[in-house]
Amino acid sequence: MANNTLKNATMAAILTAVIVMPVFGLQLVRQGARTNMETHWDLVALAAAVVFVFQLLRPWLARPFQQLKTSIPVLPSAPAGGNKWIIALLIAAAVIWPFFSGRSSVDIATLVLIYVMLGLGLNIVVGFAGLLDLGFVGFYAVGAYTYALLYHWGGWGFWEALPFAGAMSALFGFVLGFPVLRLRGDYLAIVTLGFGEIIRLLLINLNFLTGGPDGISGIPKPSVFGMEMARRSSEEGVRTFHEIMGWTFDNQHMVNYLYLMALALALVTLFVSTRLIRMPVGRAWEALREDEIACRSLGLNPTRIKLSAFTLGAMFAGFGGAFFAARQGMVNPESFTFIESALILAIVVLGGMGSQVGVILAAILLTVLPEVAREFAEYRMLMFGLVMVLMMMWRPQGLLPMKRPHVELAK
């Protein structure tokens, strides 16, 4: 046992040195017209030594974490009726909170709610239907550009374009469902990854339509019952929302309004997805995830089940994309890279696949913590990867996994 531990620690240290060497050990330094390479073998040796010691002590360090698998609570399969008052109080607190908080905090909370929408949408595809989707950001981009193009070419407002953004993303999800009907696992992941990259490249190359790499700017913020929430109206003779209400214009009002809109969209997404999960289509998703052959034997059509999961998940991503375009005031292809898909998938995995409360918690953690620890911004992805590795080692089911109904036979 000791020999195996020593052998594994040595191999881990060697691999660590190989991986760390090109990142930290070799650095290019510009000196005038020349570029020199500096070596930092001390950093490589330090990283290898830390990994070596950690692997040696891992059997003893892992003992306190054995209880972690059972100590963290597991959510029930369905919330009890008594939780309705708690949910109502939480929603009321979320509505009142922005009026007593600062602008930066409200802005971060709005971004959190966007990722909550995206996480809940991907949770349908990955968590319930069991279909690994690495190109979910493509649907997000379709929704954002649908609103941007409808405004740029047709002068549409946000509320007019919102249902079309969801419908267009749902259409793309439906179309994507056909090529992946017979795929699963790694092959499915590769196809969906390619779909996300195809969407991004199309947005870059269709200059005459999408503006190419520069994107589309000047996208207006959502109105309030047709009234602009701005200092001055874009049309002569039309009063703004503040002028009608007799209020003094303040930028904080728009920030709070966007937050409340994002909260409403996130609550609608949560409500609709919860109802769908309890309906027969939700049970069909879970049956497909557990065993496709058994699903067929029960008379269910896997084709329709997969298409419904992709379509509904993409629709929620489209709503989130339209709101993102309205909040930013501009869209460009660099906002929809693979990193966004990886982040949304990490939210689902970290929270617990199939757990909606877990997805919300993971979206808060993965969005707020990088903003709080800005001094470690350069090591954001490193810390992000380390957290995911530790989660897969000690809590692979997620932070708040959903408890599945099961029956145990008496021995």
C-alpha positions in Angstrom: 0.0 0.0 0.0 2.8 2.4 0.9 4.7 1.5 -2.3 1.6 2.3 -4.4 1.1 5.6 -2.6 4.8 6.6 -3.2 4.6 5.5 -6.9 1.4 7.5 -7.5 2.9 10.6 -5.7 6.0 10.4 -7.9 4.0 10.1 -11.1 1.7 13.0 -10.1 4.7 15.2 -9.3 6.3 14.4 -12.7 3.1 15.2 -14.6 2.7 18.4 -12.6 6.2 19.5 -13.5 5.5 18.8 -17.2 2.2 20.7 -17.1 3.4 23.7 -15.1 6.7 24.1 -16.9 5.4 25.8 -20.1 3.0 28.0 -18.1 5.1 29.2 -15.2 8.6 27.9 -15.8 9.2 29.5 -19.2 8.3 33.1 -19.6 8.9 35.4 -22.6 10.2 38.9 -21.5 10.4 41.8 -23.9 13.6 43.8 -23.6 13.7 46.6 -26.2 13.7 45.0 -29.7 14.6 41.6 -28.3 12.6 38.9 -26.7 14.3 36.8 -24.1 13.1 33.6 -22.4 13.4 33.5 -18.6 13.3 30.2 -16.7 11.7 29.9 -13.2 12.5 26.4 -12.2 11.8 27.2 -8.5 8.1 27.6 -9.3 8.1 24.3 -11.2 9.9 22.5 -8.3 7.5 24.1 -5.8 4.4 22.9 -7.6 5.8 19.4 -8.0 6.8 19.3 -4.3 3.3 20.4 -3.2 1.6 17.8 -5.4 4.0 15.1 -4.2 3.4 15.8 -0.5 -0.4 16.1 -1.1 -0.5 12.7 -2.8 1.5 11.1 0.0 -0.8 12.5 2.7 -4.0 12.0 0.6 -5.2 8.8 2.4 -5.1 10.7 5.8 -6.4 14.0 4.4 -9.4 12.2 2.8 -10.7 10.8 6.1 -12.3 14.0 7.3 -14.0 14.4 3.9 -15.6 11.0 4.0 -18.5 12.4 6.1 -19.0 15.2 3.5 -20.8 12.9 1.2 -23.6 12.4 3.7 -23.4 15.5 5.8 -24.6 17.9 3.1 -28.4 17.9 2.8 -30.2 16.2 -0.1 -33.2 17.9 -1.5 -36.5 15.9 -1.6 -38.0 15.0 -4.9 -40.7 17.5 -4.5 -41.1 20.5 -2.2 -43.6 20.2 0.6 -46.7 22.4 0.7 -45.5 24.1 3.9 -42.6 25.6 1.9 -44.9 28.0 0.0 -44.6 30.7 2.7 -40.9 30.4 2.8 -40.7 30.8 -1.0 -43.1 33.8 -0.8 -40.9 35.5 1.8 -37.7 34.8 -0.2 -39.3 36.4 -3.3 -40.5 39.4 -1.4 -37.0 39.9 0.1 -35.5 39.6 -3.4 -37.9 42.3 -4.7 -37.3 44.7 -1.9 -33.5 44.2 -1.6 -32.3 46.4 -4.6 -34.0 49.5 -3.1 -31.6 49.3 -0.1 -28.5 48.2 -1.9 -25.8 49.8 -4.0 -25.6 49.9 -7.8 -22.7 47.5 -8.2 -24.4 44.9 -6.0 -27.6 45.1 -7.9 -25.7 44.8 -11.2 -24.0 41.7 -10.1 -27.3 40.2 -8.9 -28.8 40.9 -12.3 -25.9 38.9 -13.9 -26.5 36.1 -11.4 -30.2 35.9 -12.5 -29.2 35.7 -16.1 -27.0 32.6 -15.3 -29.9 31.2 -13.2 -32.1 31.3 -16.3 -29.4 29.7 -18.4 -28.6 27.1 -15.8 -32.3 26.1 -15.4 -32.6 25.8 -19.2 -29.5 23.6 -19.5 -30.7 21.6 -16.5 -33.6 20.3 -18.6 -31.3 19.0 -21.3 -28.4 17.7 -19.1 -29.9 17.2 -15.7 -33.3 15.6 -16.6 -32.9 14.3 -20.1 -29.3 13.2 -19.7 -28.1 14.8 -23.0 -24.6 16.3 -22.7 -24.8 19.7 -24.4 -21.5 21.7 -24.8 -23.0 24.2 -27.3 -25.7 25.7 -25.2 -24.2 29.2 -25.6 -25.3 29.0 -29.3 -29.0 29.2 -28.2 -28.0 32.1 -25.9 -26.4 33.9 -28.9 -29.5 33.3 -31.1 -31.8 34.9 -28.6 -29.5 37.9 -28.1 -29.0 38.5 -31.9 -32.7 38.0 -32.6 -33.5 41.0 -30.5 -30.6 43.0 -31.8 -31.4 42.3 -35.4 -35.1 43.0 -35.0 -34.3 46.3 -33.5 -31.5 47.2 -36.0 -33.5 46.3 -39.1 -37.1 46.7 -38.0 -37.1 49.0 -35.0 -38.7 46.5 -32.7 -38.8 47.1 -28.9 -37.7 44.6 -26.3 -41.2 43.4 -25.3 -42.1 42.8 -29.0 -38.9 40.9 -29.7 -38.8 38.8 -26.5 -41.2 36.1 -27.6 -39.6 35.9 -31.0 -36.2 35.5 -29.4 -37.4 32.5 -27.4 -39.2 31.1 -30.5 -36.1 31.5 -32.7 -33.9 29.8 -30.1 -36.4 27.0 -29.7 -36.4 26.5 -33.5 -32.7 26.2 -33.5 -32.9 23.7 -30.6 -35.5 21.7 -32.6 -33.3 21.7 -35.7 -30.2 20.6 -33.6 -32.3 17.8 -32.1 -32.5 15.9 -35.4 -28.7 15.3 -36.0 -28.2 14.1 -32.5 -31.2 11.7 -32.3 -28.9 8.6 -32.6 -26.0 10.0 -30.6 -25.1 9.9 -26.9 -22.2 10.5 -24.6 -19.0 11.8 -26.1 -20.4 11.9 -29.7 -23.3 14.0 -28.6 -21.0 16.4 -26.8 -18.8 16.8 -29.9 -21.8 17.6 -32.1 -23.2 20.2 -29.8 -19.8 21.7 -29.3 -19.5 22.1 -33.1 -23.0 23.7 -33.2 -22.0 26.4 -30.7 -18.8 27.2 -32.7 -20.8 27.2 -36.0 -23.2 29.8 -34.6 -20.3 32.0 -33.4 -18.4 31.8 -36.7 -21.6 32.7 -38.6 -22.1 35.7 -36.5 -18.5 36.8 -37.2 -18.6 36.2 -41.0 -22.1 37.5 -41.8 -20.9 41.2 -41.8 -23.8 42.5 -43.9 -26.4 41.1 -41.4 -24.8 40.9 -37.9 -22.1 43.5 -38.1 -19.3 40.9 -38.0 -16.8 41.1 -35.1 -18.0 44.5 -34.1 -21.5 43.3 -33.5 -24.6 45.5 -33.1 -24.6 48.5 -30.7 -27.2 51.0 -29.5 -29.7 48.4 -28.5 -32.3 50.2 -26.3 -33.2 49.2 -22.8 -36.7 47.7 -22.1 -39.5 50.2 -21.7 -42.1 50.5 -19.0 -45.6 50.0 -20.6 -44.3 51.7 -23.7 -42.6 54.6 -21.8 -38.8 55.0 -22.0 -36.9 55.0 -18.7 -34.3 57.5 -19.8 -33.4 61.1 -19.1 -34.7 62.3 -22.5 -37.0 60.6 -24.9 -35.6 59.5 -28.3 -38.7 60.9 -30.0 -39.8 64.5 -29.9 -43.0 65.2 -28.1 -43.0 61.9 -26.2 -42.6 62.0 -22.4 -40.4 59.5 -20.6 -41.5 57.4 -17.6 -39.9 59.7 -15.1 -41.6 62.8 -16.6 -45.0 61.2 -16.4 -44.4 60.0 -12.8 -42.9 63.4 -11.8 -39.7 61.8 -10.6 -36.2 63.1 -10.9 -34.2 60.8 -13.2 -31.6 58.6 -11.5 -29.5 55.8 -13.2 -30.1 53.6 -10.2 -33.8 53.4 -11.2 -32.8 51.7 -14.5 -30.5 49.3 -12.7 -33.2 48.3 -10.3 -35.7 47.9 -13.1 -33.4 45.6 -15.0 -32.9 43.6 -11.9 -36.6 43.2 -11.3 -37.1 42.2 -14.9 -34.4 39.5 -14.6 -35.9 38.3 -11.4 -39.3 38.0 -13.0 -37.9 36.1 -16.0 -35.9 33.8 -13.7 -39.0 33.1 -11.6 -41.1 32.3 -14.7 -38.3 30.0 -15.9 -38.2 28.2 -12.5 -42.0 27.9 -12.3 -42.4 26.6 -15.9 -39.5 24.1 -15.6 -40.9 22.9 -12.2 -44.3 22.3 -13.7 -42.8 20.5 -16.7 -40.8 18.2 -14.6 -43.9 17.0 -12.7 -45.8 16.5 -16.0 -45.5 13.3 -18.1 -42.9 14.9 -20.3 -40.7 15.4 -17.3 -41.1 11.8 -16.3 -40.2 10.9 -19.9 -37.0 12.9 -19.7 -36.0 11.1 -16.5 -36.8 7.7 -18.1 -34.7 8.6 -21.1 -31.8 9.6 -18.9 -31.8 6.4 -16.9 -32.2 3.9 -19.7 -33.1 4.6 -23.3 -33.8 0.9 -24.1 -36.2 0.6 -21.2 -37.7 3.9 -22.3 -38.5 2.4 -25.7 -39.9 -0.8 -24.1 -42.4 1.3 -22.2 -43.8 2.7 -25.5 -42.1 6.1 -25.2 -40.7 7.8 -28.3 -37.1 8.8 -27.6 -37.1 11.1 -30.7 -39.9 13.3 -29.4 -38.4 13.3 -25.9 -35.0 14.5 -27.1 -36.6 17.1 -29.3 -38.8 18.4 -26.5 -35.8 18.7 -24.2 -33.6 20.6 -26.7 -36.5 22.8 -27.7 -37.6 23.9 -24.3 -34.1 24.3 -22.9 -33.1 26.4 -25.9 -36.3 28.6 -25.5 -35.2 29.6 -22.0 -31.7 30.4 -23.3 -33.3 32.6 -25.9 -35.1 34.6 -23.3 -31.9 35.0 -21.4 -30.0 36.1 -24.5 -32.6 38.8 -25.4 -32.4 40.2 -21.9 -28.6 40.1 -22.0 -28.7 42.2 -25.2 -31.0 44.7 -23.7 -28.9 45.0 -20.5 -25.6 45.4 -22.3 -26.9 47.7 -25.1 -24.7 45.8 -27.6 -23.9 42.3 -28.7 -20.8 40.8 -30.4 -19.6 37.3 -31.1 -16.9 37.4 -28.3 -19.7 37.3 -25.7 -20.7 33.8 -26.8 -17.5 31.7 -26.6 -17.1 28.1 -25.5 -16.1 29.4 -22.0 -19.7 30.5 -21.5 -21.0 27.0 -22.3 -18.5 25.5 -20.0 -19.5 27.9 -17.2 -23.2 27.1 -17.6 -22.5 23.4 -17.7 -20.4 23.8 -14.5 -23.3 25.5 -12.8 -25.5 22.5 -13.5 -22.9 19.9 -12.4 -21.8 21.9 -9.4 -25.3 22.4 -8.1 -26.4 18.9 -8.8 -27.8 17.6 -12.0 -31.6 17.7 -11.8 -31.6 19.9 -8.7 -33.1 23.3 -9.4 -32.3 24.8 -6.0 -28.7 23.5 -6.5 -28.4 25.2 -9.9 -29.5 28.5 -8.3 -27.0 28.1 -5.5 -24.2 27.2 -8.0 -25.0 30.2 -10.2 -24.7 32.5 -7.2 -21.4 31.0 -6.1 -19.7 30.9 -9.6 -20.9 34.5 -10.4 -20.4 36.3 -7.1 -17.1 34.8 -5.9 -15.0 36.0 -8.9 -16.4 39.5 -8.4 -15.6 39.5 -4.7 -12.0 38.2 -5.2 -11.0 40.5 -8.0 -7.4 40.6 -6.8 -7.2 37.0 -8.0 -8.7 37.6 -11.4 -5.6 36.2 -13.2 -6.1 32.9 -11.4 -9.8 32.7 -11.9 -9.8 29.8 -14.3 -7.2 28.0 -12.2 -9.4 28.2 -9.0 -12.4 27.3 -11.1 -10.8 24.1 -12.3 -9.5 23.3 -8.9 -13.0 23.6 -7.4 -14.5 21.3 -10.0 -11.7 18.7 -9.5 -12.4 18.7 -5.7 -16.1 18.5 -6.3 -15.7 15.5 -8.6 -13.5 13.8 -6.0 -15.5 14.3 -2.8 -19.0 15.4 -3.9 -19.7 14.1 -7.5 -23.5 14.4 -7.0 -23.3 18.1 -6.6 -23.9 20.6 -3.7 -27.6 20.0 -3.4 -28.5 16.8 -5.3 -32.1 15.8 -5.9 -33.2 12.8 -4.0 -34.7 10.3 -6.5 -37.8 8.2 -5.5 -36.8 4.6 -5.0 -38.1 1.4 -3.5 -35.9 -1.0 -1.4 -36.8 -4.6 -1.0 -36.6 -6.1 2.5 -33.8 -8.6 3.0 
